[in-house]
Amino acid sequence: MNTTRRNDNMGDYDSLLESMNGIVEQMQGLADMAVVEYTPLVKDICSRKASQNEVGLLFDYMFSFLGDERMLQLFKHVCRHYFYTYPGLIHSYILDYRKEYDPKSLRGTEYEYLLNDEDLENTEQ
């Protein structure tokens, strides 16, 4: 009986892994599409002087994909291009990125207050 239950559990586990692989593949597909779509937008916005609102809107749209290294490179390109033009905006989005994707980098800095206790507990594990 234990063997049967164990086999059923393994089947459930295999099924779960298979469905998760499908989700991971879909997420990677979305990231691939995002890079393709945003690359010309980044090139365009960096080829001229865009308004602060336009740069912020682009960052808002890009933000969900910044876990992908290619999208992060596009984000950094825009940050470098507009750093001296809109320093407050760029600073704000970099802090948002760090809080969301790299909270450990805020520890011991003047911006550690952006992290709440739950965030700190999760990064310690």
C-alpha positions in Angstrom: 0.0 0.0 0.0 2.8 2.4 0.8 4.5 1.6 -2.5 1.2 2.4 -4.4 0.8 5.7 -2.6 4.5 6.5 -3.2 4.0 5.8 -6.9 0.9 8.0 -7.0 2.8 10.8 -5.3 5.7 10.4 -7.8 3.2 10.6 -10.6 1.7 13.8 -9.1 5.2 15.2 -8.7 6.2 14.4 -12.3 3.0 15.9 -13.5 3.6 19.1 -11.5 7.2 19.3 -12.8 5.9 18.9 -16.3 3.3 21.7 -15.9 5.9 23.9 -14.3 8.3 23.4 -17.2 5.6 24.5 -19.5 5.1 27.7 -17.5 8.8 28.4 -17.4 9.0 28.0 -21.2 6.0 30.4 -21.6 7.7 32.9 -19.3 10.9 32.6 -21.3 9.0 33.1 -24.5 7.4 36.3 -23.1 10.9 37.5 -22.1 12.2 36.8 -25.6 9.3 38.7 -27.1 9.8 41.6 -24.7 13.4 41.9 -25.7 12.5 41.9 -29.4 9.8 44.5 -28.9 11.7 46.8 -26.5 15.0 46.9 -28.3 13.9 49.3 -31.0 12.0 51.4 -28.4 15.2 51.7 -26.4 17.2 52.6 -29.5 14.6 55.2 -30.4 14.4 56.9 -27.0 18.2 57.0 -26.7 18.5 58.6 -30.1 16.7 61.8 -29.1 15.7 63.8 -26.1 12.6 62.1 -24.8 10.4 63.7 -22.1 10.7 62.6 -18.5 7.2 61.1 -18.7 8.1 59.1 -21.8 11.2 57.7 -20.1 9.2 56.8 -17.0 6.5 55.1 -19.0 9.1 53.0 -20.9 10.6 52.0 -17.5 7.1 51.1 -16.2 6.5 48.8 -19.1 10.0 47.2 -18.9 10.0 46.7 -15.2 8.3 43.3 -15.1 10.9 41.9 -17.4 14.0 43.1 -15.6 14.7 39.7 -14.2 15.9 38.8 -17.7 19.5 39.8 -18.2 18.9 41.1 -21.8 16.1 43.4 -20.6 18.2 44.6 -17.7 20.9 45.6 -20.2 18.3 47.6 -22.1 17.2 49.3 -18.9 20.8 50.1 -18.0 21.3 51.6 -21.4 18.4 54.0 -20.9 19.5 54.8 -17.4 23.0 55.7 -18.6 21.6 57.8 -21.4 19.3 59.9 -19.2 21.2 59.9 -15.9 22.2 63.5 -16.2 19.0 64.7 -17.9 16.5 63.2 -15.4 18.6 62.2 -12.3 15.7 61.9 -9.9 13.7 59.7 -12.2 16.7 57.4 -12.9 17.6 57.2 -9.2 14.0 56.3 -8.4 13.8 53.5 -10.9 17.2 52.1 -9.9 16.0 51.9 -6.3 12.8 50.2 -7.4 14.9 47.7 -9.4 17.2 47.0 -6.4 14.2 46.6 -4.0 12.5 44.2 -6.3 15.3 42.2 -7.9 18.3 42.8 -5.6 17.2 43.6 -2.1 20.4 42.5 -0.5 22.2 45.4 -2.3 20.2 47.8 -0.1 21.4 46.4 3.2 23.7 48.7 5.1 22.9 51.7 2.9 20.8 54.8 3.5 18.1 53.1 1.5 17.7 50.1 3.7 14.5 51.7 5.0 12.8 50.7 1.7 12.9 47.1 2.8 10.5 46.0 5.4 11.1 43.1 7.9 9.4 40.6 5.6 11.7 41.4 2.7 14.8 41.0 4.9 13.6 37.7 6.3 13.0 36.3 2.8 16.4 37.3 1.5 18.1 35.7 4.5 16.7 32.3 3.6 
